[in-house]
Amino acid sequence: MVAAQCIYAAMTLFAKAMFGRGVSPVIFVVYRQAIGTLVLVPITVVSNSRSETKDTRSLGTTGFFVVFLTALVGATVNQNLTYQGLHLGSSSMASAMTNLIPAITFLMAASAGQERVNIRQRGTVAKISGTIVCVGGAMAMAFFKGPKLLNYTLSDLNMLLHSPTISKWVLGALCLVVSSSCWSLWLILQVPICKSYVDPLSLSAWTCFLSTLQCATLAVFLVPDVNAWKIHSLFELSGYVFAGAFGSGVTFYLQSWCISVRGPLYSAMFTPVCTVVATVVAGVVLREELHVGSLLGAAAVIAGLYVVLWGKADDMKRRSEPKTAAAATPCSDPRSDIERTAAEPLLADDDSS
């Protein structure tokens, strides 16, 4: 998951630089998913043919519909909204907004009955309060800019809101919030799919293939200009290849495998790594301006996230305590076992026998 988040951070910076050169976000998603399909499909075919244990699960009509819906939510809608938000905002805001994913995942899992909620326990209180702090920090990044952290002037102190570009910034933030919700739903949907229909590698290949068809259909209506599909430089080509091979091919499989082993919340909790890497590199390499509002909002999002994770860890600890106590009960007092055995008759009564 750490490797996956570093890849996401590098891909975010790549995409932001490409959008600055005139690349359409919609076309970028199509190329990314198409290259991801070309990478994953041959690997999946070879892996399944060489597998010693044949998987008896079949996709079927229901499974195909579920996978199609998962690709639509987790890849097509999610990626298009993410890159639109990245294009309208900044790479640091885009990576920071992904920190909403653990909180949203917790809310969805709690609504579906997959997360334990008891308002009297400190773990539940921590998860709820951490979720509120996460959402508040994300909203602060969207609506509050503040002065620059470096090289600011007195006139910058009066800019508390994004007055020149407030509409683009807010619209980008809303796109990122919706994309984070789609990502959380995608994480939750992968659990039953990997258990009932396909393995994580096949799911990744199907997701890339179906999302390629979906994104291409969407691009035909949104970007009618044929020239938008042309690759004008080696930098654009390298960006497409990196996003497809690593951003979709590698990370989709790593994420699906981790979810099948540890669950969706485990995968979601690593998103702050992407925020730290993208924000630092964006300020150094892309010369993006860092503002107080972005710093405070990102700090609140990360702090709220780890409060949620602490609450989750406390719940897991409480669940393990009864089992430990139950296992320790027979051995807690060996004298009582001896006395109980000695009190029992050696031969049963006629009635009881």
N, C-alpha and C positions, 0 to 999 in steps of 0.2 A: 504493500500500500504506500510506503514511503517512496518507492521508485515510481509508482503510478502518479503520485502527486507532483513529483519533480517533472515528470513528462508533461502533465497538464499545465504546470507553470511555464515551461519552455514553449509549449504550443500556444498559450495565451499571448506571450510576447511576440511570437512569430506572426500570429494572426493579426495583432494590433498593428505591427509594422506593415503587413501586406495590405490591410485596409487603408492605411495612410497613403499607399501607392495606387489606390483606385480599384482594388480587387473587391468584387461583390461578396458580401457575407454568404448569400444564398449559394452562389457558385462554389465558394470555398467549402461549404458543407458537402456538396455533391461530390467534388473531387476527393475530399477526405474519406467519405464512406465508400466510394468506388475503389480507391486504393486499398482501404482496409479490407474490402471484400476479396480483392485479388491476393492479398497476403493470407487471409484466414482460411479461405475455401480449400486451397490445395493442402494446407497443413491439416485441416480437419479431415479431409478424405484419406490422406496417408495415415493419420493417427488412428482413425476408425478401422482401416483395413489391417493395420498391424497390431491392433489391440488383441491381447490374449483372451480377455474376458469380454464376451459380446454383450452389449447392452440390449436388453429385451424391451426397453421402452420404445414406443412408437409415437411419432408426432400426432398424426391423425388430424381430422378436421378441427376439432376443438383446440388441440394444441397449436395448430397453425394459426388459428384466430387469435389465441392468447399471445403468441410470439409476435404476430403482426401488430397487435395493439401495443405490446411492449416496445417494439421498434419505433412505432409512431410516437409514443409518449417519451421514451427515454433517449432516442436519437434524433428523430426528425424535428419534433416540436422543441425539445430541449436545446439542441445545438443551434437551431435557427434563432431562437430567442436569446440564447447566450451570446452569439456573435453580433446580433443586432444591438444588444445592450453594451457589448464591448466596443462596437463601432461608435455608438452615441456617447458613451462615457469614457472610462479609462481602464487600463489593464489592472491597476491596483483595486479599483472599485469592483471590477468583475470577479477577481479572485477573492476579494473579501466577502462578496455576497454569497459565494458558495459555502461560507461558514454557517449559513442558515440551514443547510441541508441536514445536519444532525438534529437540530431542534424540530424541523418540519417532519423528519423521519420519526422522531419520538411521538409527535402528535398523531401522525397517521397510524403508527403501530399501536398507540394507546386506544385510538378509536376502533381499530380492528380487533382489539382484545389481545394483541401480541405483547403489550407492555403492561406490567403490573402498576396500578395506580391506587394508592391508599394515602389520603390526605393527612392521616395521623402519623405517618412515618416521615422521617427527615429526608430519606432518599427521594420520595415523591415531591416533597416541598422543594428540594434542591433542583429537581428536574423541571418543575414548573417555573420557578423563579429564574433559572438559567435560560429557559426558553424565552421568557419575557425580556431578559437582558439582551439576548441575541437579536431578537426582532427590533428592539429599541436601538441597538448599535447599527444595524443595517439601515434603519430609517434615518439615523443621524448622518450616515455616509451619503445618503441619497439627497437629503434636503438641507444639510448644513455643511458649508464649505469652510468658512473661516479664513484667517490669514495664512499665508504661505509659511512653511516651516523654515525655509532657507531663502535668503535674499528678498525679504518682504519689505515693503515701504509702508508709510503711514496711511496711504490711500487704500492699501489692501486690508487694513484693520476694519474698514467700514463695510467690507464685502462679506456679510454674514450669509447671504444666500447667493445662488448662482444667477445673478441678475442678467448677464448677457446670454447665457446658454441654459437657463433654468428648464425650459421645456425639453430640450434634448437630454439633459442630465436626468431629469425626473422620469422621462419616458424610458431611458436606458435602464434606470434602476428598477422600474416596474417590470421590464422584460426580464431582468436578472432574477427578480423575486419569483416570477412565474416559472422560469426555467429551473430554479432550485426546487420548486414544488414538484415539477415533472421528474426531476432527477430522484427525489425522495421516493416518489411513487414507483419509479423504475427499480430502485433498489429493493423495495418490498415485493414487487412482482416477480423478481428473479428467484426468490426462495421457493415458491411452489412450482415454478417452471422447471428448475433444476432437479427437484425431487420427483416430479411426475412425468415429465415429457422428454427433455434432452439434457445432455451433460453441458457443463459450462463452456467448453470449446465450441461445440455445435451451436449453442445459443448465441455466442458471440458472432459466429459466421452468419447465422440466419439474421441477426440484428443488423449487421452491416449490409447484407444483401438487400433485405426488405427496405431499410431506410434509404439505400441508394435509389431504388425505384420511387419511393415516396418523395424524396428531395428533388429528384430530377423532374418529376411531374409538377411539383410546386414551383421549380425554377422556370419552367416553360411559361407559366402565367405571370410570375413576378418579374422575370428578367427576359423580355422578348428580344433584346439586342444580342445578335449572334457573336459580335465582337467581344462580349463580356466573357465568353468561354475560352478565348485565346490566352495562352501563357506567354508573357512578354519577356521574361528574363529567367535566368538560372536561379535567382533568389526565390521567385514565385514557385518554380518547379520543386526546389528543395523544400519549401514550406509545405506544399501539397504532399510530397512524399513523406516528410516527417509526421505531419498530422494524420495521414492515412495509416502508415505502417506502425507508428508508435502510439499516436493519440487515439486511434480506434483499434487497431489490431492487437497491440500488446496490452494496453490498459483495459480494454473490454474483457479480455480473457482473465487478466490478473484480478480484476474486480469481481467478476462472476465466480471465480474459484474461491476467493476469500469470503464472499457472501455465502457460498454453499458450505464452507467450513465453519465460519464464525458468525454469520448473520449480517443483516443490513446495517445495524448500528455500528458494528465494528468497522465496516468499510467507510461509513460516513464520518467517523470521528477523526480521520486523518486529514480532513480538508484544510485545517490551519497551516499545514506544511506548504500547500500551494500559495496561500496568502503571503506568508513570510518571504518565500523565494521570489514570487512575482513582484511584490512591492519593492523589495530591495533592488532587484535587477532592473525594474522599470525606471527607478530613479537614477540609477547609475548609467545604464546603457541607452534607454530611450529618452532620457532627460525629462521625464514627466514631473510636473510640479506636485509636490506633496503638501497637503494642507492640514491644518489642525483638526478640522472636522473629520477628514479621512482617518487620521491617526486615532482620534478618540473613538470614532465609530468602530474601527477595526479592533481596538483594544477591548471595547465592550463586547463585541461579537465573540472574540476568542475567550474572554473571561467567562461569558455566559455559557459558551460551549463546554468549557471544562467543569463548570458547576453542574451541567447536565450529566457529564461523564462521571463525575464524582457521585452523583445521585444514583446513576446506573450501577456503579461499583458497589455502593452501599446496599442496593437491593439484592445484588448477586450474593453479597456476603450474608445477608439475612436469610436468603433461601438455603444456603449451605449449612447454616447453624443448626436447624432442626434435624437434618440428616446426620450431622456429626454427633449431636446429642443423642439421637436414637441409636446410633451405632455404639456409643459409649455406655449406654444404660445397662446392658447385660453384664459388662465387666466393671461397672462402677463399684459394686459392693459384692464381692464373691461370697462373703459370709451369708448374705441373705439367700443366695442360691443354694448354699449347702443346707441352711436351716429349712428352706422350703422343700428340698428333696428329702431331708430326714423326716419331715412331718408327714409325708405322703406314705400310705400303707404299701407294703411290699406286694400284697395280693389285693386285687380289686374285690369289692363286695359282689355278692351274687346278683343284686339288682343292677348294679352298674355294668357288670360283665354281660 
